[in-house]
Structure formats: C-alpha cells, structure tokens
C-alpha cells in the first residue's frame, strides 16, 4: 500500500489572473515559481506545496467548464504526494475498490518533475497521485 505524505499542489481556475496573483503573492506571501504561458499556467510556491493558477480563457483552464462562480467550479484538481509510486501496486489498490485511473505521465509538482496519474472521487473531484521527483 502507498502512503500519503501531504498535499503536493492544488489547481485553481481563475477569471482575473492579476487579481489572484496580487492576493496570493502580495497578501498571502506566495512567490511565482514557474510560468507556462502556452498552457496558461502560473505556479506559486506556498511553503512545501504549490498553488497553480489557470485562467479559464487559457488552454488548461478552458478545459474545466464554466468559470468560477455559483454555477462553475474553481478547483480543477488537487494532488497528493504518495510513496511508493509503484504503478502496479496503485492500480491493484484502486481496482480493489472499483476505481479506474488514467495513464501515468511525468508532471511537475512541488518537488519537481515526476510520475503521476489522475483519478476521480465518487463526487467527481479529480485527484492526482504523484510520486517523487525523478532523479
């Protein structure tokens, strides 16, 4: 069985990127760690974790449906850092509970780039399980 070490990152879909950057950086003290303009992604350092901001008019944010508000959601997904990241073990554990998971891909997280996969909880929230950064 794998164990959860903590939250690696969460992804917020945003309407006004500048306003959100001001709030998270100027008000709360986060720092911009990385930008991927082509994807529409700004990653903020929040202690040991990341807060990713994806504008709803960008490539990533637009894939999530309606803009944040009463009828739209602003949490795209959250990521749990786990160990060990053993794909076969993870899939067996999930399958034992009738849960399917997506493909394993290399993605950037709070500790760097490493293997991860996505699954969906019973109410539709996307959860990413992420292993350690690749050596």
N, CA, C and O of each residue as an XYZ file, in Angstrom:
540
protein
N       0.848     -1.191      0.000
C       0.000      0.000      0.000
C       0.884      1.243      0.000
O       1.929      1.279      0.651
N       0.450      2.255     -0.738
C       1.176      3.524     -0.716
C       0.668      4.362      0.445
O      -0.406      4.101      0.989
N       1.448      5.373      0.823
C       1.011      6.268      1.892
C       1.096      7.706      1.401
O       1.932      8.045      0.564
N       0.213      8.547      1.941
C       0.170      9.954      1.570
C       1.165     10.716      2.429
O       1.146     10.601      3.655
N       2.032     11.491      1.794
C       2.988     12.330      2.505
C       2.443     13.736      2.737
O       2.860     14.408      3.680
N       1.530     14.183      1.903
C       0.961     15.520      2.049
C       0.376     15.996      0.744
O       0.370     15.269     -0.249
N      -0.117     17.218      0.748
C      -0.639     17.817     -0.478
C       0.537     18.393     -1.261
O       1.311     19.192     -0.735
N       0.661     17.988     -2.503
C       1.721     18.475     -3.382
C       1.304     19.816     -3.982
O       2.053     20.792     -3.923
N       0.121     19.854     -4.551
C      -0.373     21.100     -5.138
C      -1.879     21.033     -5.329
O      -2.480     19.960     -5.287
N      -2.477     22.202     -5.540
C      -3.860     22.270     -5.976
C      -3.916     23.249     -7.127
O      -3.058     24.121     -7.262
N      -4.937     23.098     -7.956
C      -5.053     23.893     -9.166
C      -6.365     24.675     -9.116
O      -7.448     24.098     -9.027
N      -6.239     26.010     -9.175
C      -7.402     26.884     -9.160
C      -7.636     27.470    -10.547
O      -6.717     27.991    -11.178
N      -8.868     27.377    -11.008
C      -9.272     28.007    -12.260
C      -9.678     29.438    -11.920
O     -10.489     29.651    -11.019
N      -9.127     30.416    -12.628
C      -9.324     31.818    -12.262
C      -9.838     32.645    -13.443
O      -9.562     32.344    -14.605
N     -10.590     33.691    -13.112
C     -11.100     34.627    -14.114
C     -10.138     35.793    -14.280
O      -9.849     36.199    -15.406
N      -9.636     36.337    -13.175
C      -8.776     37.516    -13.187
C      -7.411     37.134    -12.610
O      -7.198     37.200    -11.399
N      -6.500     36.737    -13.483
C      -5.190     36.254    -13.051
C      -4.432     37.308    -12.241
O      -3.850     36.985    -11.205
N      -4.432     38.554    -12.696
C      -3.693     39.608    -11.986
C      -4.213     39.793    -10.562
O      -3.431     39.949     -9.624
N      -5.509     39.775    -10.410
C      -6.103     39.926     -9.084
C      -5.736     38.750     -8.177
O      -5.442     38.938     -6.996
N      -5.756     37.546     -8.731
C      -5.402     36.358     -7.950
C      -3.913     36.356     -7.599
O      -3.542     35.963     -6.493
N      -3.052     36.792     -8.536
C      -1.623     36.890     -8.241
C      -1.379     37.891     -7.118
O      -0.574     37.639     -6.221
N      -2.067     39.014     -7.167
C      -1.934     40.005     -6.106
C      -2.331     39.391     -4.757
O      -1.611     39.535     -3.769
N      -3.469     38.713     -4.726
C      -3.942     38.127     -3.472
C      -2.955     37.091     -2.933
O      -2.529     37.184     -1.782
N      -2.591     36.112     -3.751
C      -1.744     35.023     -3.256
C      -0.300     35.459     -3.002
O       0.346     34.948     -2.087
N       0.214     36.402     -3.806
C       1.605     36.834     -3.622
C       1.724     38.009     -2.652
O       2.497     37.949     -1.697
N       0.975     39.059     -2.890
C       1.111     40.263     -2.066
C       0.431     40.127     -0.700
O       0.967     40.578      0.312
N      -0.737     39.510     -0.678
C      -1.479     39.387      0.576
C      -0.999     38.193      1.401
O      -0.755     38.324      2.601
N      -0.861     37.020      0.754
C      -0.515     35.805      1.495
C       0.979     35.464      1.488
O       1.426     34.650      2.297
N       1.752     36.072      0.592
C       3.195     35.856      0.609
C       3.729     34.737     -0.252
O       4.887     34.352     -0.093
N       2.929     34.195     -1.166
C       3.441     33.192     -2.102
C       4.393     33.866     -3.088
O       4.404     35.091     -3.209
N       5.182     33.073     -3.782
C       6.061     33.596     -4.822
C       5.814     32.841     -6.122
O       5.464     31.661     -6.106
N       5.997     33.526     -7.249
C       5.850     32.867     -8.542
C       7.064     31.972     -8.738
O       8.203     32.438     -8.720
N       6.809     30.692     -8.925
C       7.888     29.732     -9.140
C       8.107     29.444    -10.619
O       9.245     29.306    -11.067
N       7.034     29.354    -11.366
C       7.135     28.959    -12.763
C       5.931     29.466    -13.543
O       4.818     29.531    -13.021
N       6.169     29.824    -14.802
C       5.082     30.211    -15.712
C       5.194     29.370    -16.973
O       6.287     29.148    -17.494
N       4.054     28.910    -17.453
C       3.985     28.217    -18.734
C       2.899     28.915    -19.546
O       1.739     28.505    -19.556
N       3.309     29.972    -20.218
C       2.368     30.842    -20.931
C       1.543     30.075    -21.965
O       0.347     30.330    -22.104
N       2.161     29.139    -22.691
C       1.442     28.415    -23.743
C       0.277     27.614    -23.172
O      -0.750     27.458    -23.833
N       0.426     27.108    -21.959
C      -0.641     26.335    -21.322
C      -1.610     27.221    -20.542
O      -2.726     26.803    -20.234
N      -1.189     28.429    -20.228
C      -1.991     29.282    -19.362
C      -1.869     28.801    -17.928
O      -2.874     28.471    -17.298
N      -0.646     28.756    -17.401
C      -0.387     28.202    -16.068
C       0.642     29.052    -15.346
O       1.709     29.345    -15.885
N       0.311     29.451    -14.106
C       1.266     30.122    -13.224
C       1.320     29.306    -11.944
O       0.292     29.064    -11.310
N       2.529     28.878    -11.562
C       2.699     28.053    -10.369
C       3.320     28.888     -9.256
O       4.383     29.486     -9.422
N       2.630     28.914     -8.120
C       3.063     29.698     -6.971
C       3.600     28.774     -5.885
O       3.022     27.720     -5.620
N       4.697     29.167     -5.262
C       5.248     28.421     -4.133
C       4.487     28.832     -2.882
O       4.377     30.017     -2.569
N       3.960     27.837     -2.169
C       3.238     28.046     -0.913
C       3.831     27.084      0.107
O       3.285     26.006      0.342
N       4.947     27.475      0.713
C       5.639     26.574      1.631
C       6.206     25.390      0.871
O       6.949     25.568     -0.094
N       5.860     24.175      1.301
C       6.347     22.963      0.635
C       5.465     22.552     -0.535
O       5.789     21.598     -1.243
N       4.355     23.255     -0.752
C       3.398     22.897     -1.793
C       3.324     23.995     -2.850
O       3.952     25.046     -2.725
N       2.546     23.727     -3.884
C       2.307     24.696     -4.944
C       0.819     24.996     -5.049
O      -0.023     24.145     -4.763
N       0.511     26.218     -5.462
C      -0.837     26.596     -5.875
C      -0.714     26.978     -7.341
O      -0.021     27.938     -7.678
N      -1.379     26.235     -8.209
C      -1.356     26.524     -9.634
C      -2.575     27.360     -9.994
O      -3.694     27.038     -9.596
N      -2.359     28.431    -10.744
C      -3.444     29.275    -11.227
C      -3.570     29.089    -12.731
O      -2.599     29.272    -13.464
N      -4.764     28.725    -13.195
C      -5.001     28.548    -14.625
C      -6.198     29.408    -15.037
O      -7.330     29.114    -14.654
N      -5.955     30.468    -15.814
C      -7.059     31.310    -16.279
C      -8.056     30.500    -17.116
O      -7.660     29.666    -17.930
N      -9.349     30.755    -16.906
C     -10.379     29.993    -17.616
C     -10.372     30.252    -19.119
O     -10.958     29.482    -19.879
N      -9.712     31.331    -19.558
C      -9.639     31.579    -21.001
C      -8.369     31.003    -21.613
O      -8.082     31.252    -22.784
N      -7.601     30.231    -20.836
C      -6.397     29.580    -21.332
C      -6.646     28.115    -21.661
O      -7.742     27.597    -21.447
N      -5.624     27.457    -22.181
C      -5.734     26.060    -22.609
C      -6.171     25.130    -21.473
O      -7.121     24.364    -21.635
N      -5.490     25.191    -20.335
C      -5.834     24.307    -19.215
C      -7.144     24.711    -18.551
O      -8.010     23.868    -18.317
N      -7.288     25.988    -18.249
C      -8.481     26.467    -17.556
C      -9.758     26.302    -18.354
O     -10.819     26.032    -17.791
N      -9.659     26.461    -19.652
C     -10.832     26.322    -20.511
C     -11.359     24.909    -20.571
O     -12.527     24.698    -20.898
N     -10.523     23.939    -20.263
C     -10.948     22.537    -20.307
C     -11.829     22.169    -19.120
O     -12.428     21.094    -19.113
N     -11.921     23.043    -18.111
C     -12.642     22.717    -16.889
C     -14.097     23.137    -16.839
O     -14.742     22.974    -15.803
N     -14.638     23.674    -17.931
C     -16.047     24.049    -17.924
C     -16.270     25.515    -17.624
O     -15.438     26.365    -17.941
N     -17.418     25.801    -17.001
C     -17.807     27.181    -16.713
C     -16.806     27.849    -15.780
O     -16.111     27.184    -15.011
N     -16.747     29.171    -15.861
C     -15.858     29.952    -14.992
C     -16.301     29.839    -13.535
O     -17.457     29.517    -13.263
N     -15.388     30.102    -12.595
C     -15.753     30.060    -11.179
C     -16.951     30.959    -10.881
O     -17.088     32.046    -11.443
N     -17.789     30.495    -10.010
C     -18.991     31.221     -9.624
C     -20.018     30.241     -9.097
O     -19.688     29.087     -8.826
N     -21.257     30.681     -8.948
C     -22.301     29.802     -8.410
C     -22.487     28.539     -9.234
O     -22.718     27.465     -8.678
N     -22.391     28.655    -10.548
C     -22.635     27.506    -11.418
C     -21.364     26.877    -11.978
O     -21.440     25.926    -12.757
N     -20.216     27.384    -11.600
C     -18.961     26.842    -12.100
C     -18.027     26.550    -10.955
O     -18.205     27.072     -9.854
N     -17.048     25.733    -11.197
C     -16.122     25.375    -10.122
C     -14.779     26.032    -10.351
O     -14.389     26.304    -11.487
N     -14.069     26.288     -9.247
C     -12.756     26.882     -9.419
C     -11.634     25.922     -9.057
O     -10.477     26.196     -9.376
N     -11.934     24.809     -8.405
C     -10.895     23.818     -8.124
C     -10.838     22.846     -9.281
O     -11.789     22.101     -9.516
N      -9.732     22.846    -10.008
C      -9.567     21.915    -11.115
C      -9.254     20.526    -10.566
O      -9.936     19.556    -10.895
N      -8.218     20.433     -9.726
C      -7.875     19.171     -9.066
C      -6.923     19.455     -7.923
O      -6.376     20.553     -7.820
N      -6.726     18.468     -7.064
C      -5.665     18.573     -6.068
C      -4.797     17.343     -6.176
O      -5.221     16.298     -6.669
N      -3.570     17.490     -5.704
C      -2.569     16.445     -5.877
C      -2.046     15.987     -4.527
O      -1.670     16.803     -3.686
N      -2.025     14.677     -4.324
C      -1.462     14.085     -3.118
C      -0.118     13.451     -3.452
O      -0.009     12.661     -4.390
N       0.887     13.797     -2.689
C       2.223     13.199     -2.848
C       2.205     11.870     -2.111
O       1.895     11.820     -0.921
N       2.536     10.800     -2.812
C       2.493      9.462     -2.221
C       3.835      8.750     -2.351
O       4.673      9.111     -3.177
N       4.014      7.745     -1.528
C       5.154      6.830     -1.630
C       4.726      5.468     -1.179
O       3.940      5.365     -0.237
N       5.202      4.411     -1.802
C       5.988      4.480     -3.031
C       5.078      4.734     -4.225
O       3.872      4.497     -4.162
N       5.666      5.216     -5.309
C       4.896      5.343     -6.540
C       5.197      4.111     -7.367
O       6.116      4.096     -8.186
N       4.406      3.083     -7.136
C       4.522      1.803     -7.831
C       3.222      1.632     -8.608
O       2.186      1.311     -8.025
N       3.272      1.843     -9.915
C       2.052      1.863    -10.718
C       1.213      0.608    -10.538
O      -0.002      0.702    -10.358
N       1.831     -0.563    -10.582
C       1.073     -1.804    -10.446
C       0.378     -1.885     -9.089
O      -0.786     -2.278     -9.002
N       1.088     -1.516     -8.044
C       0.525     -1.521     -6.688
C      -0.648     -0.548     -6.587
O      -1.696     -0.884     -6.036
N      -0.468      0.645     -7.116
C      -1.523      1.663     -7.073
C      -2.755      1.166     -7.814
O      -3.871      1.267     -7.305
N      -2.557      0.630     -9.014
C      -3.697      0.161     -9.810
C      -4.419     -0.997     -9.121
O      -5.648     -1.056     -9.154
N      -3.683     -1.912     -8.503
C      -4.325     -3.015     -7.765
C      -5.172     -2.474     -6.618
O      -6.307     -2.905     -6.415
N      -4.610     -1.526     -5.869
C      -5.331     -0.958     -4.731
C      -6.599     -0.246     -5.193
O      -7.661     -0.418     -4.594
N      -6.496      0.541     -6.240
C      -7.667      1.251     -6.749
C      -8.694      0.277     -7.315
O      -9.890      0.419     -7.058
N      -8.238     -0.713     -8.083
C      -9.145     -1.695     -8.686
C      -9.913     -2.478     -7.627
O     -11.068     -2.846     -7.842
N      -9.277     -2.734     -6.487
C      -9.946     -3.447     -5.399
C     -11.159     -2.675     -4.892
O     -12.041     -3.245     -4.250
N     -11.199     -1.373     -5.182
C     -12.316     -0.527     -4.772
C     -13.156     -0.066     -5.962
O     -14.005      0.816     -5.836
N     -12.900     -0.685     -7.130
C     -13.672     -0.350     -8.324
C     -13.340      0.996     -8.930
O     -14.179      1.599     -9.599
N     -12.121      1.478     -8.705
C     -11.724      2.795     -9.200
C     -10.689      2.644    -10.305
O      -9.686      1.948    -10.145
N     -10.944      3.298    -11.414
C     -10.002      3.301    -12.535
C      -9.164      4.574    -12.469
O      -9.592      5.585    -11.911
N      -7.983      4.511    -13.037
C      -7.090      5.675    -13.063
C      -6.580      5.883    -14.478
O      -6.564      4.966    -15.298
N      -6.167      7.108    -14.738
C      -5.625      7.453    -16.045
C      -4.208      6.929    -16.228
O      -3.700      6.169    -15.404
N      -3.589      7.341    -17.305
C      -2.232      6.904    -17.615
C      -1.220      7.613    -16.722
O      -1.460      8.725    -16.252
N      -0.106      6.967    -16.499
C       0.985      7.586    -15.753
C       1.737      8.507    -16.699
O       2.124      8.111    -17.798
N       1.938      9.742    -16.256
C       2.692     10.714    -17.029
C       3.648     11.443    -16.113
O       3.476     11.442    -14.894
N       4.651     12.062    -16.695
C       5.608     12.855    -15.946
C       5.070     14.283    -15.864
O       4.839     14.931    -16.885
N       4.874     14.766    -14.623
C       4.324     16.107    -14.417
C       5.126     16.841    -13.354
O       5.760     16.231    -12.493
N       5.083     18.163    -13.436
C       5.793     18.993    -12.472
C       4.943     19.172    -11.229
O       3.734     19.385    -11.323
N       5.579     19.085    -10.050
C       4.902     19.304     -8.777
C       5.817     20.048     -7.829
O       6.844     20.588     -8.242
N       5.453     20.079     -6.575
C       6.174     20.862     -5.569
C       7.619     20.428     -5.400
O       8.467     21.240     -5.032
N       7.914     19.157     -5.663
C       9.284     18.652     -5.513
C      10.025     18.543     -6.836
O      11.194     18.157     -6.857
N       9.367     18.876     -7.938
C       9.975     18.749     -9.254
C       9.136     17.824    -10.131
O       7.989     17.519     -9.804
N       9.711     17.383    -11.239
C       9.003     16.564    -12.213
C       9.084     15.090    -11.824
O      10.156     14.572    -11.510
N       7.940     14.433    -11.851
C       7.897     13.013    -11.515
C       6.610     12.375    -12.007
O       5.735     13.049    -12.550
N       6.508     11.084    -11.813
C       5.361     10.310    -12.281
C       4.100     10.666    -11.499
O       4.141     10.900    -10.291
N       2.976     10.699    -12.221
C       1.692     10.925    -11.563
C       0.580     10.328    -12.409
O       0.763     10.022    -13.588
N      -0.571     10.171    -11.782
C      -1.769      9.740    -12.500
C      -2.986     10.399    -11.873
O      -2.959     10.824    -10.719
N      -4.049     10.473    -12.655
C      -5.290     11.091    -12.204
C      -6.364     10.032    -11.984
O      -6.399      9.010    -12.669
N      -7.237     10.296    -11.017
C      -8.438      9.509    -10.797
C      -9.528     10.468    -10.346
O      -9.257     11.644    -10.101
N     -10.737      9.985    -10.234
C     -11.859     10.833     -9.849
C     -12.536     10.253     -8.619
O     -12.783      9.049     -8.548
N     -12.836     11.112     -7.647
C     -13.507     10.627     -6.439
C     -14.999     10.407     -6.737
O     -15.461     10.777     -7.817
N     -15.755      9.820     -5.813
C     -17.158      9.490     -6.083
C     -18.050     10.679     -6.434
O     -19.109     10.485     -7.031
N     -17.652     11.910     -6.081
C     -18.473     13.066     -6.412
C     -17.895     13.898     -7.543
O     -18.334     15.025     -7.776
N     -16.912     13.349     -8.247
C     -16.394     13.994     -9.441
C     -15.163     14.861     -9.277
O     -14.716     15.464    -10.252
N     -14.591     14.949     -8.072
C     -13.376     15.735     -7.881
C     -12.189     14.962     -8.438
O     -12.020     13.775     -8.157
N     -11.376     15.638     -9.224
C     -10.183     15.000     -9.793
C      -9.067     15.037     -8.753
O      -8.768     16.082     -8.174
N      -8.457     13.871     -8.530
C      -7.363     13.719     -7.583
C      -6.153     13.209     -8.360
O      -6.254     12.244     -9.118
N      -5.017     13.858     -8.170
C      -3.771     13.407     -8.781
C      -2.934     12.741     -7.702
O      -2.779     13.291     -6.612
N      -2.390     11.558     -7.991
C      -1.452     10.885     -7.115
C      -0.081     11.052     -7.731
O       0.124     10.698     -8.892
N       0.872     11.593     -6.962
C       2.192     11.948     -7.501
C       3.306     11.323     -6.693
O       3.299     11.351     -5.462
N       4.259     10.762     -7.403
C       5.445     10.195     -6.775
C       6.541     11.226     -6.639
O       6.329     12.406     -6.920
N       7.728     10.785     -6.202
C       8.848     11.705     -6.019
C       9.361     12.248     -7.350
O       9.083     11.695     -8.414
N      10.100     13.322     -7.265
C      10.724     13.879     -8.459
C      11.720     12.868     -9.018
O      12.390     12.159     -8.267
N      11.807     12.814    -10.332
C      12.766     11.925    -10.986
C      14.180     12.386    -10.674
O      14.436     13.580    -10.526
N      15.081     11.443    -10.576
C      16.481     11.771    -10.252
C      17.141     12.523    -11.383
O      18.315     12.879    -11.285
